[in-house]
Every structure is written in structure tokens, then in C-alpha cells.
Amino acid sequence: METMVSYRNIEKQYGGDFALGPVSLELERGYIMALVGSNGAGKSTLFQMAMNMLKPDRGEVRLFGQDPALQEKEIKTRIGYVADPVLIHPYARTVGEAMDFYAEWYPGWGAALCRNLMERFELPVSAKLRKLSTGMKRRLALTVALSYRPELLLLDEPSSGLDPLAWLVMIEEIGRYMEEGAGTILMASHNMDEVRRLADYVVFLDRGRAYGPFEKDALLTDWKRIWTEELPEEVCAGLPGTVLLEEEPMRIVTDDPGAVQAYLAQKGRQVFRSQALELEEIMGFLTGRTEAASRRSKEEKRA
């Protein structure tokens, strides 16, 4: 498989307050990878490095196997980039003028596709760029990025500011882009429903560290909360694949539900039900935040 995006041991220091990395990630052609994390976790920094807008202190970035600092023009004609905040054309006055400029810049520009996207996103040709709302700017950026069917889409919070109907249009159009067979997407999102619908792989970013990539479907299958009867300490001590024990009622958070259920059956213990964890919860456990919070809560109760 062709590697479309590669970050190798990337590090970036911002004063004394924040350090990103080391981060190593690879994204192959034909897949969608989602970067998930809070504001300031380093998501936008990774996009800016890919676009040669920011240099890493250490490590290297490669797109299509090329250095974005050395082959910048060639690389950017193959990429659709939706920044956060959205970058608006500095000289065009209207949406139509902006589209005319981009049509000249990108060799693969599809005029008919652009018109269709503008219609679906309800984006008037005559709309003044300086008067566009945040959501309308996002619609414009998505229209531009999708109109020339780039090999790679870099989407930094693509749905930020979109109303629910525009969000559904975005989901549908991204799905159509991927169905055509040549697309690859690296995206950052706070919207977990968006991640669940679109992503093949998920990377959690937290306090400058990267956890993953993980196969999204495997995460949602493997991580479960299992309700069972009260267990004595000796049974609890032998539980396999247990991330956390919760009491009243007794629940087991696990990343290996098959092993847990087989163990409980062997001990003659009843399982009442099981439920898949949400991605937000899984992120909390993988980054250590949820487990630490749980320990603190129990210690406070004992005190």
C-alpha cells in the first residue's frame, strides 16, 4: 500500500507550556484517519506541518513520500486542505471570484462538481466573502477542497460551525469522495458521531502525546462494560483483561470481553448484560485520564 502521510518522530516545543511528541503516524491510501483530542492537543500543529506552514523541531514529515518543504507546489496541487480557522482568499470579493481563482490553480478542477457542491451547501455565487458567517466559510472551504477531487484531504475540524443539514451534506459528500476509490483523508474532529461514521482509524492526542492508531471498529467491539453480580475479592483478583472495576452495581470495564465472560462463566458467576463503550470513554482509559479520575474518586470516598 502507498503511504500518503507519514510523521516520523515529530517533536515541537511551544515555550515551556506545551510539547508535542514524539509522534509517529502513517496513513495509507484509501483510508480515513481521525485525530481526536481536546483543544491544544497538537492536532492543528500536525496539519500545519503537512502544509509546510510550520516546521518540526525534530523528526520529518512526508506526503506521497515527498518532503513538503522541498516539493511544496507539487504536493499542494494534490491536497485539499480545510483549515481551522478557515483560510479565505485574500483578494477575491465574492464566492464566485474565489472559485474562478481556484479553478485556475488546480488542474483537476471540476466545474460541474463545484456547481453541484455549491448548490448542495447553499452557497450563493454572489455572496460577499467578508460577510460570510463561520459556517458559510466552512461550506466554502469544503466545496473548494472537494471540487478537484484531490488525492488527499486534510480536514481540520471540518464540521465546526455547520448547522445539522449542512453537516449531513458534508458526511454524504465525503462518503461519495471515498466511494470513488482514490481518496484518502486525515481529519481532526471533536464530533464523535462524525468519527464513528467516517473513520477507519483513530489516533487520540492528549497533552502532546499520541495514542494509536487504533482500528475504530475494533475499539468499539473490544471495549465493553459488563454488568455482573457482586464478586468476592479472590474472583476479582483473577479477572483477565480488566481495565476498571465499578461497584454498586458491579460492572467490569474491559478491552477483552470474551475472556472476562469466559472467566465469569467458569466461576459460576452470572452476566446480566454488556454494553459497548463510547469513543470518549475509551479515549479516557487509553490516555489514563478516566482511570486516574476513578482512583481519585474512590480515595476521596475512603477519606
TAFENRA-V742760 format. One record per run of one state. SS is the DSSP state (2 for helix, 1 for strand, 0 for the rest). FROM is the first residue (numbers start at 1). TO is the last residue. If there is no record, write none. Layout:
# TAFENRA-V742760
ss:SS from:FROM to:TO
ss:SS from:FROM to:TO
This chain:
# TAFENRA-V742760
ss:0 from:1 to:2
ss:1 from:3 to:14
ss:0 from:15 to:17
ss:1 from:18 to:28
ss:0 from:29 to:31
ss:1 from:32 to:37
ss:0 from:38 to:42
ss:2 from:43 to:50
ss:0 from:51 to:57
ss:1 from:58 to:63
ss:0 from:64 to:65
ss:1 from:66 to:66
ss:0 from:67 to:71
ss:2 from:72 to:76
ss:0 from:77 to:78
ss:1 from:79 to:82
ss:0 from:83 to:93
ss:1 from:94 to:94
ss:2 from:95 to:105
ss:0 from:106 to:110
ss:2 from:111 to:120
ss:0 from:121 to:127
ss:1 from:128 to:128
ss:2 from:129 to:131
ss:0 from:132 to:133
ss:2 from:134 to:147
ss:0 from:148 to:151
ss:1 from:152 to:156
ss:0 from:157 to:163
ss:2 from:164 to:179
ss:0 from:180 to:184
ss:1 from:185 to:188
ss:0 from:189 to:191
ss:2 from:192 to:198
ss:0 from:199 to:200
ss:1 from:201 to:206
ss:0 from:207 to:208
ss:1 from:209 to:215
ss:2 from:216 to:222
ss:0 from:223 to:223
ss:1 from:224 to:228
ss:0 from:229 to:232
ss:2 from:233 to:237
ss:0 from:238 to:241
ss:1 from:242 to:246
ss:0 from:247 to:250
ss:1 from:251 to:254
ss:0 from:255 to:256
ss:2 from:257 to:266
ss:0 from:267 to:270
ss:1 from:271 to:276
ss:0 from:277 to:278
ss:2 from:279 to:286
ss:0 from:287 to:288
ss:2 from:289 to:302
ss:0 from:303 to:303
